[in-house]
Amino acid sequence: MRNAWHFYYALTLVIKVVCGGVGVALLTP
C-alpha cells in the first residue's frame, strides 16, 4: 500500500472541493 498516502491525500482534496461547492451552493440564495 505504498500509494495509500497519495490516495488519501487526493480523497481529502476531493472532499474539500465538494464541501466547498456545497457550502457556496447553500450560501447562495
Long-range contacts (C-beta under 8 A, 24 or more apart in sequence): none
